[in-house]
Amino acid sequence: MSRTTFDQKTILYKLLNESAVKTALTGGIYKDVRPQSEKEDVVINSLPILGSSTQYGSANVNVYVKDITENGTLMPDNKRLAVLSTLVRSVLEAHTGTDYNMEIGSEHLLEEPSIKYHYVNYKVNFEFFNL
């Protein structure tokens, strides 16, 4: 059975929704698009999947936190980003399915100046075994 980009998103959505991440967020967990929000949200999107008997793919998990003002300067809320990122990382690191492996490929902090948010981006690599 071939896997799709929808499978990657569904796996990540289910894992995050059934974890402490869901209750720690002030907002929600979404696939593909983040709604207009003033809250903390996680957004999952998928990158292409390649291969046939063994398929390789990647997905992004983005953890959004509103910027704060310190001494008149807009800054990332590093304290809150660290708390939520630790929870997300623990979910992403702790899971391997029966027909796939998944691992964190990269993690970095990005800025969304137009909405005054920063987000931590996790690139999650998948290896699916189509037996």
C-alpha positions, -999 to 999 in steps of 0.1 A, spaced: 0 0 0 15 33 -11 15 61 14 6 97 6 13 132 19 -21 129 36 -8 100 56 21 120 70 -1 148 81 -26 124 97 0 105 116 15 137 130 -19 153 137 -30 122 157 2 119 177 2 156 187 -36 157 194 -33 127 217 -4 143 237 2 170 263 8 194 234 -30 198 228 -37 209 263 -6 231 266 -15 252 236 -38 282 240 -49 276 204 -52 244 183 -35 219 161 -42 223 124 -33 206 91 -20 228 62 -32 262 71 -32 283 103 -64 302 108 -63 339 118 -54 335 154 -40 355 184 -32 322 201 -5 296 202 -10 270 174 7 241 158 4 237 120 13 205 101 20 204 64 35 178 42 63 178 16 65 152 -13 68 115 -8 92 96 -31 97 59 -38 77 27 -42 84 -3 -19 102 20 6 89 56 5 107 86 19 89 118 28 90 148 50 66 170 68 68 203 87 55 209 122 54 246 131 48 258 167 35 294 167 39 318 197 30 355 197 59 379 201 63 399 233 75 434 239 106 439 261 120 474 267 100 487 237 113 460 213 92 432 198 109 399 206 102 362 204 87 348 236 116 324 240 103 311 273 70 300 259 85 287 227 109 266 247 81 250 268 59 241 238 89 230 217 100 206 244 66 190 244 64 187 206 99 174 204 91 147 230 62 135 208 82 135 176 112 117 191 93 90 209 74 74 181 80 47 155 50 30 138 47 -6 127 52 2 90 72 34 92 101 52 110 100 89 117 127 112 130 134 149 134 155 161 105 159 197 116 147 223 140 149 261 138 133 293 149 116 315 122 99 349 123 66 360 109 69 398 112 36 405 94 17 388 122 42 395 150 48 358 157 78 335 158 76 298 153 98 268 157 99 246 126 105 209 129 112 190 96 101 155 103 115 128 80 95 96 73 104 62 59 74 41 50 77 3 45 51 -9 20 50 -46 25 
